[in-house]
Amino acid sequence: MNVIYVGNKPVANYAFVALMMFNGGANEVSIKARGKAISKAVSVAEMVKRLLPGLKVKDIKIGTDELESEDGRRVNVSTIEIVLTK
């Protein structure tokens, strides 16, 4: 499956990558993010849906990853995966 990990770049960059994947023949693209980037991942999915009519949200998965902070503590970080399909 084609996966896009959303981070600090602008929304348009990730949307462009998703468009290239779909135009390159992909039938499914997964957009993944965690923490503060979750809202950006939702924006990416909505932008791609607007630019490519006919796309559907196949699945949305939410969860929690346990990470270790700089000072050694365990921290829970929310995650999201949005699967778009033709």
C-alpha positions as CSV (number, residue, x, y, z in Angstrom):
1,M,0.0,0.0,0.0
2,N,1.1,3.6,-0.7
3,V,1.7,5.4,2.6
4,I,2.2,9.1,3.3
5,Y,3.6,10.1,6.7
6,V,2.4,13.6,7.6
7,G,4.8,15.8,9.5
8,N,6.0,19.5,9.4
9,K,5.7,20.2,5.7
10,P,2.8,22.2,4.2
11,V,-0.5,20.4,3.5
12,A,-0.1,21.0,-0.2
13,N,3.1,19.0,-0.4
14,Y,1.5,15.9,1.1
15,A,-1.6,16.4,-1.1
16,F,0.6,16.6,-4.2
17,V,2.3,13.3,-3.3
18,A,-1.1,11.6,-2.9
19,L,-2.2,13.0,-6.2
20,M,0.9,11.7,-7.9
21,M,0.3,8.2,-6.3
22,F,-3.3,8.1,-7.6
23,N,-2.3,9.4,-11.0
24,G,0.5,6.8,-11.1
25,G,-2.0,4.0,-10.9
26,A,-2.5,3.5,-7.1
27,N,-6.0,2.4,-6.1
28,E,-5.4,3.1,-2.4
29,V,-3.4,5.7,-0.4
30,S,-2.9,5.7,3.3
31,I,-2.3,9.0,5.1
32,K,-0.7,8.5,8.6
33,A,0.1,11.1,11.3
34,R,0.5,11.3,15.0
35,G,0.3,14.1,17.6
36,K,-0.1,17.6,16.4
37,A,0.1,16.5,12.8
38,I,-3.3,14.7,13.0
39,S,-5.3,17.8,11.9
40,K,-2.9,18.3,9.0
41,A,-3.5,14.7,7.9
42,V,-7.3,15.4,7.9
43,S,-6.7,18.5,5.8
44,V,-4.6,16.5,3.3
45,A,-7.3,13.9,2.9
46,E,-10.0,16.5,2.4
47,M,-7.9,18.4,-0.1
48,V,-7.2,15.3,-2.1
49,K,-10.8,14.3,-2.1
50,R,-11.7,17.8,-3.5
51,L,-9.1,17.6,-6.2
52,L,-9.9,14.1,-7.3
53,P,-13.7,13.6,-7.4
54,G,-14.8,10.0,-6.9
55,L,-12.3,9.3,-4.1
56,K,-13.8,7.8,-1.0
57,V,-12.6,7.4,2.6
58,K,-12.3,3.6,2.9
59,D,-11.2,3.5,6.6
60,I,-10.1,5.7,9.5
61,K,-8.1,4.1,12.2
62,I,-7.2,5.9,15.5
63,G,-4.8,4.7,18.2
64,T,-2.1,5.5,20.6
65,D,1.7,5.0,20.3
66,E,3.8,4.9,23.5
67,L,7.1,6.8,23.0
68,E,10.0,7.6,25.2
69,S,10.5,11.4,25.9
70,E,13.9,13.0,26.1
71,D,14.0,12.7,29.9
72,G,13.2,9.0,29.8
73,R,9.5,9.1,30.6
74,R,6.9,7.1,28.6
75,V,4.5,9.4,26.7
76,N,1.3,8.4,24.9
77,V,0.8,10.0,21.5
78,S,-2.4,9.8,19.5
79,T,-2.3,8.4,15.9
80,I,-4.5,8.4,12.9
81,E,-4.6,6.6,9.6
82,I,-6.9,7.7,6.8
83,V,-7.2,5.3,3.8
84,L,-8.4,6.8,0.6
85,T,-9.5,4.7,-2.3
86,K,-10.7,5.1,-5.9
